[in-house]
């Protein structure tokens, strides 16, 4: 039986073996030998597929086991898919990890221990793959009903300036507790930042940064510590309340690069960034982050513990505001917006404008627009305007604005004829999107 997992000591030796075997398979394939491509058919279904939740301690994990197919042509790899919508897990958006076939092995084990959430139905599929395609198993689902934590959030790994002395959850910063690269004691941590660790998680840690050597991932011979596990780190942050912050606003490229329809669930992301070169005496310390596995909704990043000096910082302003309006045939937005939310106006989830750390360790303002289930009272298709602005005073914190937008960044989709983001003034930018 061949075990593939994120546990460091065992995984390192296995990856080395898998790389050698896979390289040999690829070389033989390129040479045109073997049974001949014309005889290759789909592999059979992996047999005896099981998913067992591992309960206990702080970390949620699931063990996947299966045997090789007994019908069809031989697979060259096994593809693992994970999703939270039963019946639709076998989908490219849910691809989690690829495991090369090891010659002579008849059984496989994979341990998934990052990004899992308590009380959420999580389903898995394993597909046998060769040059002719993939053959999936039926879905196997689990729900973690016990465990000490519901999930771990993402660690902030970049650089941050808190523009008005408040953290991303709306709590004031403690001026006596600045960021330090290595905290000499846990009581030095300012939980007002809203970054990990939280005060609750602090009870399980011995130091920050904290890297758990039992939850690691080997990539290219380098050991990484995944996001959404007990491992905890924190990029450099500063209280920027004593100076004006001049920023560039950036909208997420998915608003232009994807085809959006009236049945879409639309992810809106906005980031404010500041160039540090020539503005501050020193750059800011950030952690090196790498995509480890998965894609889109299942993607997991991690750090190898190495840091670098970053010449760009994210900026958080507690007076951020989001508005969504339908635009008429004359290009005039509806006077009555579908959404008109200052930050912290609701408690989170879809339909709530929020501030968050994404899986890559960056800071974003985020909003999930569930257009499929919205009833605006008028036609959903057509042009919609998404406006990001900065209020004069934060509704939640009462902080006065001193963050000023100097520019709005073009999207990568500009070269494909997409709609350009528009700069209005130092307090407002917007982008028009098409709903098909």
Buried (B, 14 or more C-beta within 10 A) or exposed (E): EBBBBBBBEBBBEBBEEBEEBBEEBEEEEEEEEEEEEEEBEBBBBBBEBEBEBBEEEBBBBBBBBBBBBEEBBBBBBBBBBBBBEEEEBBEEEBBBBBBBBBEEEEEBBBBBBBBBBBEEEBBBBBBBBBEEEBBBBEBBEBEBEEBEBEBBBBBBBBBBBBBBBBBBBBBBBBEEBEBEEEBEEBEBBBBBBBBBBBEEBBEBBEEBBBBBEBBBBBBEEBBBBBBBBBBBBBBBBBBBBEEEBBBBBBBBBBBBEBEBBEEBEBBBBBBBBBBBEEEBEEBBBBBBBBBBBBEEBBBBBBBBBEBEEBBBBBBBBBBBBBBBBBBEEEEEBBEEBBBBBBBBBEEEEEBBBBBBBBBBBBBBBBBBBEBEEBEBEEEBEBBBBBBBBBBEEBBBBEBEBBBBBEEBBBBEBBEEEBBEBEBEEBBBBBBBBBBE
